[in-house]
Amino acid sequence: MTYIFAHRGAAGTHPENTMAAFEEALKAGADGIELDVQLTKDGEPVVIHDETVDRTTDGSGWVKDILYRELRKFNAAAKWDGRYGHCPIPHLEEVLAWLAPTRLLVNIELKNSLVAYERLEQKVIAVVRRYGLENRTIFSSFNHNSMRLCRQLAPEIETALLYMEPLYDQWTYVQAMNAGGVHPYHRTVTADFAADARRRGVAVRPFTVNKPKTAKTMFAYKVDAIFTDYPRQAKEWKEKTP
């Protein structure tokens, strides 16, 4: 069965990486949510995709240069013409406290490819453990060194390798990284690749699948999950796939 993860929440219809987007994902019947984590100037893990707040909020500046109390004043729904009121950038703890009593899985992407956040891995792991979500959490990142560190610090939590281009000698690499899954750009995924991963016990979760034709192809390949900005529609596409 292919799970549906709501990418940054239901980012196609709601302000991305906000509680409003995550709540919509739950209502839409998604199996899990995907979110991004970075650290504020005072070291608080917050849920935002970009290294700056400019694109998604009414503020400006680098997340790493802004104190948490100041970051909370920005409106992550500012670009949505008032439809969602004021949506602050969530603290990771806020999201996981909300998620814990639900049935949702969570993919936490560590955004540390551009900014080398000190102790990001340790802080994120601590919050996951605080809510007993080890078995429902997947860590992912384009920073594969970070994934290797997470695996060493928390071997009970699955790690997955994000990538845009196909990996060279991929299965040797995945084994060396001790990763439980791969999160490839969907255009790199083939039926043979998905079948090979299945035989090897490696989960395949392509991103970001937003078109019905692509979704149906991924479902036909029997990938483990897809990431999509439109979980409600993706569920309908899945139900219509033989």
Secondary structure, DSSP 8 states (H G I E B T S, - for coil): --EEEEETTTTTTS-TTSHHHHHHHHHHT-SEEEEEEEE-TT--EEE-SSSBSTTTSS--SBGGGS-HHHHTTS-TTGGGTTTT------BHHHHHHHHTTSS-EEEEEE--SSS--TTHHHHHHHHHHHTT-GGGEEEEES-HHHHHHHHHH-TTSEEEEEESS--TTHHHHHHHHT-SEEEEBGGG--HHHHHHHHHHT-EE--B---SHHHHHHHHHHT-SEEEES-HHHHHHHHHT--
